[in-house]
Amino acid sequence: MLVLDQAKGGVASSWMLREIVESGRAPAALLLNFANPVMAQGAAFAGLPLVDRFEGDITELVPDGALVEVDPPSGEVRILDERSSAAGTDDDVQ
């Protein structure tokens, strides 16, 4: 997962994201506090799951190195293992 505050990018972002996916180097999903329309369009074009607009700051809610599960249609992100602390948490992030 790539967890960011917000995305910046221009019209080339769509092709760049698709190229990253096709090369096998893309993150499993993009989690952003705010995705601009260009990034949302680019993620859709690339077939890359994207979730944004969480109730809290996603960069603070998801610990570095955490194992997460994402359900883009519902907008749910589930922290399965925080890696940096005790394992076995099942915290929902919304």
Secondary structure, DSSP 8 states (H G I E B T S, - for coil): -EEEEE----TTHHHHHHHHHHTT---S-EEEEE--HHHHHHHHHHT--EEE--SS-HHHHS-TT-EEEEETTTTEEEEEE-SSS-S---EEE-
